[in-house]
Amino acid sequence: MKVAIIEPLQLPKDFVMKKFQALNCDVELFDSKPVSQQEVFERCKGAEIVVLVNTPLTAETLEKLDDLKMVAVSFTGYDHVDIEKCKEKGIVVSNVPEYSTHSVAELVFGMIIAALRRLVECDKAVRTLKGNEGLIGNELFGKTMGVIGTGKIGQRVCELALAFGMEVLAYSRTEKEELIKKGIRYVPLQELLKRSDIVSIHVPLNKETKGMIGERELAFLKDGAIIVNAARGAIIDIEALVKELERGRIFACLDVFDVEPPLPEGHRILKVGNTILTPHVGYYTKEALERRLDVTIENIKAFLEGKPRNIVNL
């Protein structure tokens, strides 16, 4: 069985290859991201199993891959793979749920605290031989946190917010009884947006959630509110967000954008203030990447044994 790892898994190559030896497969690992679908096709050609992170795999490319039996997405999100074409061709698609729960949730609060305590400005002040004049901050304690989506990451964000002494409101398709028991209140989205000092987004990207935070929703936010997105960039309408930021009314902490970083020169989000921007590092910790690799390999092993798991296109 040939396995093609068509992009780096962000861990040392020797470490990755040693882990894959447990599969007893013919494994090929590429050291760079493919720059076109033609290159994706060339790397996938002849492989029964393809491993990728967030490189797109289009219907047109899949149509030409007659040997492909499994796509092992080494990532939680899988919207970059044409799931319908995989279903049509009988190709199993697996993902890695939950591997970055702690990493993403911790980044969310790192960004929030950086915003509330003006850490970027504080660092600059010290380096330019200034004191703390004008750098008064705000506490998390006593603030209202609104969490959109209470899957594993959203649930962890709720728990951390409680630990900081915050009131927590939640909006989700499925309400978690264990969160309700801890004092978290599920409310309609509009109420959450109006009442929260900080709003953090933790829903997957799909037809229902694309653009779910648009001009109307952003207008509900109170003056001075912070909105955090460490989920998927397209969940927020970027044009509407930029307009709101230009007004100086709200603050945004963004780890994801409408395109994958590095952002193109002149991108509209770079032209506005009231932001803390990070280049999609929510998942990017040593611990999370090692968990991701282990689950990816276990997914492939289960598929080879005829007991596929973490399947997203059943």
Residue pairs with C-beta under 8 A, 6 or more apart in sequence:
1 23
1 25
1 26
1 48
1 49
1 304
2 25
2 26
2 27
2 28
2 46
2 47
2 48
2 49
2 67
3 20
3 23
3 25
3 26
3 27
3 28
3 47
3 48
3 49
3 50
3 51
3 300
4 28
4 30
4 43
4 44
4 46
4 47
4 49
4 50
4 51
5 16
5 20
5 27
5 28
5 29
5 30
5 51
5 52
6 30
6 34
6 40
6 43
6 44
6 50
6 51
6 52
6 55
7 30
7 32
7 33
7 34
7 52
7 53
7 55
8 29
8 30
8 31
8 32
8 33
8 53
9 16
9 29
9 51
9 53
9 74
9 289
9 292
9 293
9 296
10 53
10 284
10 289
11 289
11 290
11 293
13 29
13 31
16 29
16 293
17 27
17 29
19 293
19 294
19 297
20 27
20 29
20 297
21 27
22 297
22 301
23 297
23 300
23 301
23 304
25 49
25 300
25 304
28 47
30 43
33 55
34 40
34 43
34 55
37 56
37 58
37 60
37 61
40 55
40 56
40 57
40 61
41 61
41 64
41 65
44 50
44 57
44 61
44 65
44 68
45 65
45 67
46 67
47 65
47 67
47 68
48 67
48 68
48 69
48 70
49 68
49 69
49 70
49 71
49 72
49 300
49 303
50 57
50 65
50 68
50 70
50 71
50 72
51 72
51 74
51 296
51 300
52 71
52 72
52 73
52 74
52 75
52 81
53 73
53 74
53 75
54 75
54 77
54 80
54 260
55 80
56 80
56 81
57 71
57 80
57 81
57 82
58 82
58 85
59 82
59 84
59 85
62 68
62 82
62 85
62 86
62 89
62 91
63 85
63 89
68 89
68 91
69 90
69 91
69 92
69 303
70 91
70 92
70 93
70 94
70 300
70 303
70 308
71 81
71 86
71 91
71 92
71 93
71 94
72 94
72 296
72 299
72 300
72 303
73 81
73 93
73 94
73 95
73 96
73 312
74 96
74 292
74 293
74 296
75 95
75 96
75 283
75 292
76 95
76 96
76 97
76 98
76 99
76 100
76 283
77 95
77 204
77 205
77 232
78 93
78 95
78 312
79 204
79 205
79 206
79 232
81 93
83 93
83 312
83 313
85 91
86 92
86 93
86 313
87 313
91 313
92 303
92 308
92 311
92 313
93 311
93 312
93 313
94 299
94 300
94 303
94 308
94 309
94 310
94 311
94 312
95 310
95 312
96 291
96 292
96 295
96 296
96 299
96 310
97 152
97 310
98 152
99 283
99 288
99 291
99 292
99 295
100 153
100 282
100 283
100 285
100 288
100 291
100 292
101 152
101 153
101 156
102 156
102 287
102 288
103 282
103 283
103 284
103 285
103 287
103 288
104 153
104 156
104 202
104 230
104 282
104 283
105 153
105 156
105 157
105 160
106 160
107 230
107 255
107 278
107 281
107 282
108 157
108 160
108 200
108 228
108 230
108 253
108 282
109 140
109 157
109 160
109 164
111 228
111 230
111 253
111 255
111 276
111 278
112 140
112 198
112 200
112 226
112 228
112 253
113 119
113 140
114 120
114 253
114 276
115 226
115 251
115 253
115 276
116 137
116 138
116 139
116 140
116 226
117 137
117 138
118 135
118 137
120 276
121 135
122 132
122 135
125 131
125 132
125 135
140 161
140 164
140 165
140 166
141 164
141 165
141 166
142 165
142 166
142 167
143 166
143 167
143 197
143 198
144 166
144 167
144 168
144 169
144 195
144 196
144 197
144 198
145 157
145 158
145 161
145 166
145 167
145 168
145 169
145 196
145 197
145 198
145 199
145 200
146 168
146 169
146 170
146 171
146 192
146 193
146 195
146 196
146 198
146 199
146 200
147 154
147 157
147 158
147 161
147 168
147 169
147 170
147 171
147 184
147 199
147 200
147 202
148 154
148 170
148 171
148 172
148 189
148 192
148 199
148 200
148 201
148 202
148 203
148 213
149 171
149 172
149 201
149 202
149 203
149 204
149 231
150 158
150 170
150 172
150 174
150 175
150 176
150 179
150 202
151 172
151 202
151 203
151 204
153 202
153 230
153 231
154 170
154 172
154 200
154 202
154 203
155 176
155 179
157 200
157 202
158 168
158 170
158 179
158 182
158 184
159 182
161 168
162 168
162 182
162 183
162 184
168 183
168 184
168 185
169 184
169 185
169 186
169 187
169 191
169 192
169 195
169 196
170 179
170 184
170 185
170 186
170 187
170 192
171 186
171 187
171 188
171 189
171 192
172 186
172 203
175 186
180 186
187 195
189 217
190 217
190 220
192 199
193 199
193 217
193 220
193 221
194 220
194 221
194 222
195 222
196 221
196 222
196 225
197 222
197 224
197 225
197 226
198 225
198 226
198 227
198 228
199 221
199 225
199 226
199 227
199 228
200 227
200 228
200 229
200 230
201 213
201 227
201 228
201 229
201 230
201 231
201 235
201 236
202 230
202 231
203 209
203 212
203 231
203 235
204 231
204 232
205 231
205 232
205 234
205 235
209 232
209 235
210 234
210 235
211 234
211 235
211 236
211 237
212 235
213 227
213 235
213 236
213 237
213 240
213 241
214 236
214 237
214 240
215 237
215 240
215 243
215 244
218 227
218 237
218 240
218 241
218 244
218 250
219 244
221 227
221 244
221 249
221 250
223 249
223 250
224 249
224 250
224 251
225 250
225 251
226 250
226 251
226 252
226 253
227 236
227 241
227 250
227 251
227 252
227 253
228 252
228 253
228 254
229 235
229 236
229 252
229 253
229 254
229 255
229 256
230 255
230 256
230 282
231 256
232 256
233 254
233 256
233 257
233 258
233 259
234 258
238 257
238 258
238 268
238 269
239 268
241 252
241 269
242 268
242 269
242 271
242 272
244 250
245 252
245 272
245 273
245 274
245 275
246 272
248 273
248 274
250 274
251 274
251 275
251 276
252 274
252 275
252 276
253 275
253 276
254 269
254 275
254 276
254 277
254 278
255 277
255 278
255 279
255 280
255 281
255 282
256 280
256 282
257 263
257 267
257 269
257 280
259 267
260 280
261 279
261 280
262 279
263 269
263 270
269 275
269 277
270 277
283 289
283 292
295 310
298 309
299 308
299 309
299 310
302 308
302 309
